[in-house]
Amino acid sequence: MAVRVLLFTQWFDPEPTFKGLVFARELVAQGFDVEVVTGFPNYPGGKLYAGYKIKLLQREFIDGVQVTRVPLYPSHGQSGIGRVFNYVSFAASILFYGLFRAKKPDVIYAYHPPLTVGIAAALVRFFRRIPVVYDIQDMWPDTLKATGMFSNEKLLKIVSRVCDWVYGQVDQIVVLSPGFKRLLIERGVPSQKIDIIYNWCAEGVFSPASESQPKNFPVTSKFRILFAGNMGKAQSLETVIAAASLLQRNKSDVAFIFLGGGVEATRLESLAISQNLDNVFFLPAVPMSEVGAYLASADALLVHLKKRSIVHDHNSF
């Protein structure tokens, strides 16, 4: 019989994710029986995607992968309370589903962030005796503090203690860089319990279906630099707006294009408007299958992160 994997992840296709459908589909291709347990899509804007409605349970198959959607409170704005409700509601749903509704798997693969997914996975492990692999894509509470999402030291200490508890409960931990592994070892996690698996790019997903330029791509003679992705606090994109302002004053033929959404998107657009920048363009998020056409239409691509060591450990090789 095939090894049965229960994949807990708060974000999954059609939402933008590092290890979404591409990862689950590959597990299926390698002979695993995979069930993804996720929420109703609302990231990064915090609003439910068109065609979806919150239900107690919804099952669908995407490219041969069984996807079970459980209810959550959709939110991903500046409100810390809204974000907490979003995380806790999803964790409560997967805990209930994992304990009482899911067919017993051979292993749980839990994707972090948020930390609440790890808490739920650890509790399911305790009650149903199922081993857990914990995939850490964000180092909490370090990232929360570095990006300015949370600054309350007492709260950060509580988050740190909960993280340590989850690390102790799970059976194996996957991290994306040697820097993350080093931090976990410093915090008492045994080295043999940690595996480094670098994130990859599914290049086929980003190959444009045709050579035609998207209809809403800015028509300009300027050199076009494209940022595509989540516009959050970690990206610190106000620096790019400042660069655009400097280039405009110097009459440089360079334009910046922002594609996507996120908690900072509205503020950044307002910032560009307030400075009367004609070399900055904002485009709404598009499905992952369409992103390749935008990447191919740009003259250069931009990756931008706040200057913090923990943030840049995402790219530590």
C-alpha positions as CSV (number, residue, x, y, z in Angstrom):
1,M,0.0,0.0,0.0
2,A,1.1,3.6,-0.7
3,V,2.4,5.7,2.2
4,R,-0.4,8.0,3.1
5,V,0.6,11.7,3.7
6,L,-1.7,14.3,5.4
7,L,-0.3,17.7,4.3
8,F,-1.3,20.5,6.6
9,T,-0.8,23.9,5.0
10,Q,-2.8,27.1,5.6
11,W,-2.0,28.4,2.1
12,F,-2.4,26.3,-1.1
13,D,-3.3,26.8,-4.7
14,P,-4.8,29.0,-6.1
15,E,-2.9,31.1,-3.5
16,P,0.8,31.8,-4.2
17,T,2.9,29.3,-2.1
18,F,6.4,28.0,-2.0
19,K,5.4,24.4,-1.6
20,G,1.8,24.1,-2.9
21,L,0.4,22.1,-5.7
22,V,3.8,21.5,-7.3
23,F,5.1,19.8,-4.2
24,A,1.9,17.8,-3.5
25,R,1.7,16.7,-7.2
26,E,5.3,15.4,-7.1
27,L,4.6,13.4,-4.0
28,V,1.7,11.8,-5.8
29,A,3.9,11.1,-8.8
30,Q,6.4,9.3,-6.5
31,G,3.6,7.0,-5.3
32,F,2.4,8.6,-2.1
33,D,-1.3,8.9,-1.3
34,V,-1.6,12.6,-0.5
35,E,-4.4,14.5,1.1
36,V,-3.9,18.3,1.5
37,V,-5.8,19.9,4.3
38,T,-5.9,23.7,3.7
39,G,-8.2,26.7,4.1
40,F,-10.4,28.6,1.7
41,P,-8.1,30.8,-0.5
42,N,-7.8,34.4,0.7
43,Y,-4.1,35.2,0.8
44,P,-2.5,37.7,0.3
45,G,-5.4,40.1,0.2
46,G,-7.3,38.6,3.1
47,K,-10.5,38.4,1.0
48,L,-12.1,35.2,-0.2
49,Y,-11.2,34.3,-3.8
50,A,-14.0,34.5,-6.4
51,G,-15.9,31.2,-6.8
52,Y,-15.3,30.1,-3.1
53,K,-17.6,30.2,-0.1
54,I,-16.7,29.3,3.4
55,K,-18.2,25.9,4.3
56,L,-17.7,23.3,7.0
57,L,-15.9,21.1,4.5
58,Q,-15.1,21.2,0.8
59,R,-13.3,18.5,-1.2
60,E,-11.8,18.9,-4.6
61,F,-9.2,17.2,-6.8
62,I,-6.5,19.4,-8.4
63,D,-4.2,17.6,-10.8
64,G,-4.8,14.3,-9.1
65,V,-4.3,15.7,-5.6
66,Q,-7.1,15.4,-3.0
67,V,-7.6,18.8,-1.4
68,T,-9.8,19.2,1.7
69,R,-10.7,22.8,2.6
70,V,-11.7,23.6,6.1
71,P,-13.2,26.9,7.5
72,L,-11.1,29.8,8.7
73,Y,-11.5,33.5,9.3
74,P,-10.2,35.2,6.2
75,S,-7.9,38.1,7.1
76,H,-4.4,39.3,6.1
77,G,-4.3,43.0,6.7
78,Q,-2.5,45.3,9.1
79,S,-4.8,44.2,12.0
80,G,-2.8,42.0,14.4
81,I,-6.1,40.8,15.9
82,G,-7.5,39.8,12.5
83,R,-4.3,37.9,11.7
84,V,-4.5,36.0,15.0
85,F,-8.1,35.1,14.3
86,N,-7.0,33.9,10.8
87,Y,-4.3,31.7,12.2
88,V,-6.2,30.3,15.2
89,S,-9.4,29.6,13.3
90,F,-7.5,27.5,10.7
91,A,-5.5,25.7,13.4
92,A,-8.8,24.8,15.3
93,S,-10.3,23.5,12.0
94,I,-7.3,21.3,11.1
95,L,-7.1,20.0,14.7
96,F,-10.7,18.9,14.6
97,Y,-10.4,17.4,11.2
98,G,-7.1,15.7,12.0
99,L,-8.5,14.2,15.2
100,F,-12.0,13.2,14.1
101,R,-12.5,13.2,10.4
102,A,-9.2,12.4,8.6
103,K,-8.4,8.9,7.6
104,K,-5.3,8.0,9.6
105,P,-2.2,8.8,7.7
106,D,1.3,7.3,7.9
107,V,2.8,10.7,8.4
108,I,1.7,14.4,8.8
109,Y,3.7,17.0,6.8
110,A,3.1,20.3,8.4
111,Y,4.0,23.6,6.7
112,H,5.1,26.6,8.8
113,P,4.2,29.5,8.9
114,P,2.1,30.1,10.8
115,L,3.2,28.5,14.1
116,T,-0.4,27.5,14.9
117,V,-0.2,24.8,12.1
118,G,2.7,23.2,14.0
119,I,0.7,23.3,17.3
120,A,-2.3,21.6,15.7
121,A,0.0,19.0,14.1
122,A,1.8,18.3,17.4
123,L,-1.6,17.7,19.1
124,V,-2.8,15.4,16.4
125,R,0.5,13.5,16.7
126,F,0.0,13.1,20.5
127,F,-3.6,11.8,20.3
128,R,-3.3,9.6,17.2
129,R,0.4,8.6,17.4
130,I,1.2,9.8,13.9
131,P,4.8,11.0,13.1
132,V,5.1,14.6,12.0
133,V,7.6,16.3,9.6
134,Y,7.7,20.0,10.2
135,D,8.7,22.2,7.3
136,I,9.9,25.6,8.5
137,Q,9.8,28.4,5.9
138,D,9.9,31.3,8.4
139,M,11.9,31.4,11.6
140,W,9.6,32.6,14.4
141,P,9.7,34.7,16.5
142,D,12.8,36.2,14.8
143,T,11.0,37.1,11.5
144,L,8.0,38.6,13.4
145,K,10.4,41.0,15.2
146,A,12.6,41.7,12.2
147,T,9.7,42.6,9.9
148,G,8.0,44.7,12.6
149,M,4.9,42.6,12.6
150,F,5.1,42.2,16.4
151,S,7.2,44.2,18.8
152,N,5.9,43.2,22.2
153,E,8.8,41.5,23.9
154,K,6.6,39.5,26.3
155,L,4.5,38.2,23.4
156,L,7.7,37.3,21.4
157,K,9.0,35.3,24.4
158,I,5.8,33.3,24.6
159,V,6.0,32.6,20.8
160,S,9.6,31.5,21.3
161,R,8.6,29.1,24.1
162,V,5.8,27.6,22.0
163,C,8.2,27.2,19.0
164,D,10.5,25.3,21.3
165,W,7.7,23.1,22.4
166,V,6.6,22.3,18.8
167,Y,10.2,21.5,17.9
168,G,10.4,19.0,20.7
169,Q,7.2,17.3,19.8
170,V,7.7,16.7,16.0
171,D,9.7,13.9,14.7
172,Q,11.7,15.6,11.9
173,I,12.3,19.2,10.9
174,V,12.9,20.5,7.4
175,V,14.5,23.9,6.9
176,L,15.4,25.9,3.8
177,S,19.0,27.0,4.6
178,P,22.0,26.2,6.7
179,G,21.4,29.5,8.6
180,F,18.0,28.2,9.8
181,K,19.6,24.9,10.8
182,R,22.3,26.7,12.8
183,L,19.7,28.8,14.7
184,L,17.7,25.7,15.6
185,I,20.8,23.9,16.9
186,E,21.7,26.9,19.0
187,R,18.2,26.6,20.5
188,G,18.7,23.0,21.5
189,V,17.3,21.1,18.6
190,P,19.4,18.0,17.9
191,S,21.3,18.3,14.6
192,Q,20.2,14.8,13.4
193,K,16.6,15.9,13.7
194,I,17.0,18.7,11.0
195,D,17.3,18.3,7.3
196,I,18.0,21.1,4.8
197,I,15.9,21.0,1.7
198,Y,16.4,24.1,-0.5
199,N,13.4,25.7,-2.1
200,W,13.2,25.3,-5.8
201,C,11.6,27.0,-8.7
202,A,9.1,25.1,-10.8
203,E,10.4,26.6,-14.1
204,G,7.6,25.1,-16.2
205,V,5.0,27.0,-14.3
206,F,6.6,30.4,-15.2
207,S,7.2,29.7,-18.9
208,P,4.8,32.0,-20.8
209,A,2.2,30.2,-22.8
210,S,2.8,32.6,-25.7
211,E,5.2,35.4,-26.7
212,S,2.4,38.0,-26.5
213,Q,2.7,40.7,-23.8
214,P,-0.1,40.9,-21.2
215,K,-2.7,43.5,-22.1
216,N,-2.3,45.5,-18.9
217,F,1.5,45.5,-19.0
218,P,2.7,49.1,-19.0
219,V,3.5,50.4,-22.5
220,T,6.6,52.6,-22.0
221,S,10.0,53.2,-23.6
222,K,11.6,53.1,-20.2
223,F,13.7,50.2,-18.9
224,R,11.1,48.1,-17.0
225,I,12.0,46.5,-13.7
226,L,9.4,44.1,-12.4
227,F,8.8,43.1,-8.8
228,A,6.3,40.2,-8.7
229,G,5.0,38.7,-5.4
230,N,3.9,39.5,-1.9
231,M,4.2,43.2,-0.9
232,G,4.7,42.8,2.8
233,K,6.7,44.3,5.6
234,A,9.7,41.9,5.0
235,Q,10.0,43.2,1.4
236,S,10.6,46.8,2.5
237,L,9.5,48.1,-0.9
238,E,9.3,51.8,0.2
239,T,13.0,51.7,-0.5
240,V,12.2,51.0,-4.2
241,I,9.7,53.9,-4.2
242,A,12.4,56.1,-2.9
243,A,14.7,54.9,-5.7
244,A,12.0,55.6,-8.3
245,S,11.7,59.1,-7.0
246,L,15.4,59.7,-7.2
247,L,15.5,58.3,-10.8
248,Q,12.6,60.5,-11.8
249,R,14.3,63.6,-10.5
250,N,17.4,62.7,-12.5
251,K,15.3,62.0,-15.6
252,S,16.4,58.4,-15.9
253,D,14.6,56.1,-18.3
254,V,13.8,53.5,-15.7
255,A,10.3,52.3,-14.6
256,F,9.3,50.0,-11.7
257,I,6.3,47.7,-12.0
258,F,4.8,46.0,-9.0
259,L,2.7,42.9,-9.6
260,G,0.7,41.3,-6.8
261,G,-0.8,42.3,-3.5
262,G,-0.2,42.2,0.2
263,V,-0.5,44.2,3.4
264,E,1.7,47.0,2.1
265,A,0.3,47.3,-1.4
266,T,-2.2,50.1,-0.8
267,R,0.3,52.1,1.2
268,L,3.0,51.8,-1.4
269,E,0.6,52.9,-4.2
270,S,-0.5,55.9,-2.1
271,L,3.2,56.8,-1.5
272,A,3.9,56.7,-5.3
273,I,0.8,58.8,-6.0
274,S,1.7,61.4,-3.3
275,Q,5.1,61.9,-5.0
276,N,3.6,62.1,-8.5
277,L,5.8,59.3,-9.7
278,D,5.1,58.5,-13.4
279,N,7.7,55.7,-13.4
280,V,5.9,53.4,-11.0
281,F,3.1,51.1,-12.0
282,F,0.9,48.7,-9.9
283,L,-0.7,45.7,-11.4
284,P,-3.2,43.4,-9.6
285,A,-2.3,39.8,-8.7
286,V,-2.8,37.2,-11.4
287,P,-2.9,33.4,-11.3
288,M,0.4,31.6,-11.1
289,S,-0.2,30.2,-14.6
290,E,-0.1,33.8,-16.0
291,V,2.9,35.1,-14.1
292,G,5.4,33.8,-16.7
293,A,4.1,36.2,-19.4
294,Y,4.7,39.2,-17.0
295,L,8.2,38.0,-16.1
296,A,9.1,37.6,-19.8
297,S,7.8,41.1,-20.7
298,A,10.1,42.8,-18.2
299,D,13.6,44.0,-18.9
300,A,14.8,43.0,-15.4
301,L,13.4,41.3,-12.4
302,L,13.7,42.6,-8.8
303,V,13.9,40.6,-5.5
304,H,13.9,42.8,-2.5
305,L,14.1,42.2,1.3
306,K,14.5,44.2,4.4
307,K,18.1,44.5,5.6
308,R,17.9,42.0,8.5
309,S,20.1,38.9,8.9
310,I,17.2,36.6,9.7
311,V,15.3,37.7,6.6
312,H,18.2,37.1,4.3
313,D,18.8,33.7,5.9
314,H,16.0,32.6,3.5
315,N,18.7,32.8,0.8
316,S,21.6,31.5,2.8
317,F,23.3,28.7,0.8
